[in-house]
Amino acid sequence: MKSTGFFLGGLLLGAAVGTALALLYAPQTGEDARRQIKIKIAELEKELDQMRAKLKEKGGEMKEEARKRIQELEKRIEKLMEEYQKAPETAS
């Protein structure tokens, strides 16, 4: 989960740096370049927020799935314990 977050963060950072460099080397005035950089940064921040929300949602889903599986295992263990306690002891 953490490695996915690091990958996405690195991907966004790389996109931001590439965008900034492309805008800085584009033939336009400094004011236009700064305005476009601000717009791109805002877009990337929005995209990052969306990715964070998705990762948080996925983490919640994984947590819920793990909780359900643990409950199922607990029930199976309880059932096995009941069966074990009911089973007649065999003399060795």
Secondary structure, 3 states (H helix, E strand, C coil): CHHHHHHHHHHHHHHHHHHHHHHHHCCCCHHHHHHHHHHHHHHHHHHHHHHHHHHHHHHHHHHHHHHHHHHHHHHHHHHHHHHHHHCCCCCC
